[in-house]
Every structure is written in C-alpha cells, then in structure tokens.
C-alpha cells in the first residue's frame, strides 16, 4: 500500500506538471501572436478621407464631397496614440457639434490604443464622448467607424489615406478654434 501511494503521488505530480506547462503555453500572454512594444505599426501622420459617409441626429448626411475630414496622429509610444480629428462641413449641410454647441467645423483631441495583434485600434475623443474603431488595411490606408450616442448622435465611416510623412504644407481642414 505504501508503494501504491508513492506511485500515485509520483503520477499526480507528473500529470499536474504537464498540465501546468500546457496551460501556460495556451495562455494569451504567452502566445506569439502578440506584438512586442517595438512591433506596432507607426500610425503617426495626417490621414485624409478618400471616402466618407456620415449621418447625424437631425438625419442630414455628409460624404467626401460635402465634408473635409482628417485624423492627425501626433504622438505614438508603442501602442499608445495621441492626436486630433479635424473636420469641416459645407454650410448648406446640417451641423455637427463640438460637445457644447452645433458647429460646421471642429478640432477634437483623441487618445487611443493599437490592438494586441497590431491590425486595429480604438480612439476616444476627449472631453467629448465620441469613439472611433479603426482597422489598418495597408501601411498608408486605414478605415474607421466613428460614433457618438446621446442627444447629438452621429455615425460615420471613413477610408483614410496617409499624407506623405509630415511634409511641410500638409493641409488640414481649417477651423476657427
């Protein structure tokens, strides 16, 4: 009986050791699908809307012909992003809002994070409550979905193309802010 207890204990120790190894290998933190901090795509620069479509709470819509839109990523540290949205609509289209009043142009600060896989990102407007979900299609092409809920709700989609790396004279939609 003492021998059986020793064999059983030995078997259990080996079994649980193997189980622990498999559990660690299967855990997402140990997966090779995650990027190292230096492997994240560089999203810095100015991204202009090649295609756009948005609908606002008042049911008016805009597209690339009636709205200029740009996303400027000014700083990036690993997966962390910081920048601004710049937009301007023509006066005959219904207004958007800047968190305080209805306006036809604006500049809104954003912060965000690139996904673990490095193929998507999320940005949030601050102090406003807008959210942007983005997907990296190619090194210089991204698509984003922007949305805001509440009394001044809006949903938009944009196909953005990066302007050549921070060239002097890169134009952004001009705002009076």
Helices and strands as residue ranges (DSSP letters): H 2-26, G 28-30, G 37-39, E 45-56, E 61-63, E 67-77, E 80-89, E 96-97, E 102-103, E 105-114, E 120-125, E 131-138, E 141-148, E 154-162
